Amino acid sequence: MLVRNILKEQKTTFSFEFFPPKTPEGWDRLFLTISDLIPLKPSWVSVTYGAGGSTREHTHNLVVRIRKETDLTVVTHLTCVEASRGDVAAILERYDSEGIHNILALRGDPPLGQREWKAGPEGFCYATDLVSFIKTRFPHMCVGVAGFPEGHPETRNRLQEIDHLKAKVDAGADYIITQLFFDNRDYYDFRERCELAGITVPIIAGIMPIISRSGMIRMAELAARARIPAPLLRSVQRASSNESVERVGIHWATEQVRDLIHNHVRGIHFYTLNNAKATLKIYEALGVADSLQLT
Ligand SMILES: Cc1cc2nc3c(=O)[nH]c(=O)nc-3n(C[C@H](O)[C@H](O)[C@H](O)COP(=O)(O)OP(=O)(O)OC[C@H]3O[C@@H](n4cnc5c(N)ncnc54)[C@H](O)[C@@H]3O)c2cc1C
């Protein structure tokens, strides 16, 4: 099913993101995670594309295996990194022939060792170009794009940044998934700024619970601007064991989700890090086992 149709049918969607594991044991563990999460009836699941296109083949294999072995709707992430238009067309044709029609279209970050983004030969400059390309060549596909409530680090002008996001939607993007954030006020303000810019597609909130101190530090580095609010930081600092850091992180994320649902969010996208525990605990704490009852 296309995500845009799921978004029409479900008042609030709940989606889970996975990354392609590097080892056979990792694959086994991931499929256990997926079977633990299936009873939650996610609206869809998505699979990331490694930085620099490094997991291109793994992403493809994981997406196809999820589609073959489960009833889940699956979205594949795709970036423009080190790929020509011809490469991207070949990837999309392969997905098309396998019945995979949901794409999260991203520019990607510069490859390792390169500080600034530069499109490769015959490549795409921005995600907008990738969205236009998909919508022209594969008009039956559903395309999502990324949004950044706290701003994308490369564009200092926050007004211009929303113009760039609007350009992705005007090129045909069906929905937006946000970068992770820890303060819902950032999401609400972003949603309002999108509304003011005339962006009307659903804006799905990206949530990643903190489950360890080292994970929190990595997250702050990767998600560039992710601000850790002082009350959350204080609780993490106070926690005396790994287990209590995890409890703090899951509790914070649960309260974020509760508040987002109360404020009519169109969807929650869980960055699961291939781990079921935090998502299961959040569902449990919200008092339901079935995502469709969460509205
Ligand atoms: C939900 C989500 C999933 C992600 N999944 C992956 C993944 O699987 N693999 C991966 O490698 N990365 C992933 N990323 C990270 C993403 O690739 C990076 O954040 C990347 O730096 C930006 O990608 P984008 O699609 O937002 O790019 P763009 O929308 O192209 O924006 C990139 C920068 O260029 C600016 N810009 C856009 N258009 C113009 C223009 N016309 N002129 C000047 N500046 C412009 C934007 O303001 C922004 O600063 C994900 C991010 C999110 C939020």
The ligand as an ORCA input file, in Angstrom:
! r2SCAN-3c Opt
* xyz 0 1
  C      13.653     11.096      8.417
  C      15.084     11.123      7.962
  C      15.646      9.982      7.383
  C      16.970      9.989      6.921
  N      17.488      8.850      6.369
  C      18.753      8.838      5.883
  C      19.301      7.676      5.251
  O      18.649      6.639      5.149
  N      20.574      7.746      4.744
  C      21.331      8.895      4.832
  O      22.460      8.896      4.349
  N      20.840     10.023      5.435
  C      19.571     10.017      5.964
  N      19.070     11.157      6.554
  C      19.941     12.339      6.703
  C      19.905     13.294      5.486
  O      20.356     12.627      4.328
  C      20.819     14.492      5.803
  O      20.284     15.212      6.880
  C      21.151     15.424      4.658
  O      22.176     16.332      5.085
  C      20.011     16.277      4.165
  O      19.163     15.555      3.399
  P      17.821     16.239      2.799
  O      17.135     15.189      2.041
  O      17.083     16.982      3.824
  O      18.497     17.291      1.774
  P      17.956     18.593      1.064
  O      16.497     18.763      1.206
  O      18.531     18.579     -0.314
  O      18.652     19.746      1.917
  C      20.049     19.743      2.189
  C      20.499     21.159      2.511
  O      20.469     21.933      1.318
  C      19.632     23.076      1.478
  N      18.954     23.296      0.189
  C      17.946     22.590     -0.361
  N      17.601     23.100     -1.570
  C      18.445     24.151     -1.815
  C      18.612     25.083     -2.889
  N      17.836     25.024     -3.962
  N      19.595     26.005     -2.787
  C      20.415     26.065     -1.692
  N      20.292     25.199     -0.634
  C      19.324     24.273     -0.695
  C      18.670     22.701      2.585
  O      18.143     23.842      3.241
  C      19.574     21.871      3.495
  O      20.372     22.708      4.305
  C      17.756     11.177      7.058
  C      17.202     12.325      7.662
  C      15.882     12.302      8.113
  C      15.306     13.521      8.760
*
